[in-house]
Amino acid sequence: MKVLIKLFATFRNERFKQEEKDLPPGTTIRQVVAQLEIAEEALGMVMLNGRHTPLDQELSEGDTLSLFPLVGGG
């Protein structure tokens, strides 16, 4: 199944801005995060098709997954 993955801010460093991936059915967001070597603790917001979603959500054909890092500052 084809899924569009969008990365934001520091997650783009040495990766990509957006990329369409061909994933096996039943793939979860957690598995995609692990494949991208992103630490779960670094995730600030996870959105699937524009809505907040848990990491254990399975992806479907045509989904758009957006991953945002935690925002720091002071």
VEXDREN-899433 format. One record per residue (C-alpha): residue number from 1; residue in three letters; x, y, z. Coordinates in steps of 0.001 Angstrom, whole numbers, plus 500000, padded with zeros to 6 digits. Layout:
REC     n   res        u        v        w
REC   NUM   Ala        X        Y        Z
...
REM end
This chain:
REC     n   res        u        v        w
REC     1   Met   500000   500000   500000
REC     2   Lys   501213   503510   499250
REC     3   Val   501432   506028   502113
REC     4   Leu   502718   509611   501947
REC     5   Ile   505043   510434   504839
REC     6   Lys   505785   514064   505674
REC     7   Leu   508555   515050   508072
REC     8   Phe   508864   518449   509705
REC     9   Ala   511631   520590   511227
REC    10   Thr   514636   518608   512516
REC    11   Phe   513168   515265   511372
REC    12   Arg   514043   516341   507821
REC    13   Asn   517759   516486   508594
REC    14   Glu   519460   513787   506494
REC    15   Arg   516053   512293   505639
REC    16   Phe   513410   513844   503385
REC    17   Lys   510654   516454   503409
REC    18   Gln   507999   514104   502046
REC    19   Glu   508148   510736   500417
REC    20   Glu   505675   508152   499209
REC    21   Lys   506459   504738   500688
REC    22   Asp   505151   501345   499650
REC    23   Leu   504401   499553   502930
REC    24   Pro   502965   496124   503690
REC    25   Pro   499335   495984   504875
REC    26   Gly   499018   496183   508656
REC    27   Thr   502000   498515   509096
REC    28   Thr   501596   500755   512149
REC    29   Ile   502828   504295   512661
REC    30   Arg   505174   502976   515369
REC    31   Gln   506838   500699   512790
REC    32   Val   507337   503603   510366
REC    33   Val   508866   505732   513142
REC    34   Ala   511262   502882   513982
REC    35   Gln   512208   502412   510299
REC    36   Leu   513020   506121   510089
REC    37   Glu   515177   505799   513226
REC    38   Ile   513216   508485   515047
REC    39   Ala   513137   508102   518828
REC    40   Glu   509549   507952   520082
REC    41   Glu   510548   510361   522871
REC    42   Ala   511412   512942   520192
REC    43   Leu   507897   512923   518706
REC    44   Gly   505878   516011   519469
REC    45   Met   502846   515444   517275
REC    46   Val   501703   512581   515056
REC    47   Met   498952   513247   512553
REC    48   Leu   497242   510850   510174
REC    49   Asn   495226   512518   507422
REC    50   Gly   495220   515768   509408
REC    51   Arg   494086   514271   512746
REC    52   His   496010   513408   515902
REC    53   Thr   496498   509669   516148
REC    54   Pro   498230   507082   518375
REC    55   Leu   501410   505278   517344
REC    56   Asp   499684   501897   517233
REC    57   Gln   497279   503028   514491
REC    58   Glu   497511   500892   511355
REC    59   Leu   498046   502723   508096
REC    60   Ser   495813   502336   505028
REC    61   Glu   496266   502854   501298
REC    62   Gly   496447   506562   500445
REC    63   Asp   497040   507791   504017
REC    64   Thr   499177   510846   504752
REC    65   Leu   501314   510537   507883
REC    66   Ser   502859   513719   509311
REC    67   Leu   505538   513584   512016
REC    68   Phe   506531   516648   514041
REC    69   Pro   509348   516816   516621
REC    70   Leu   509002   518261   520094
REC    71   Val   509421   522017   520134
REC    72   Gly   511915   523435   522587
REC    73   Gly   512885   526902   523527
REC    74   Gly   512802   529340   526283
REM end
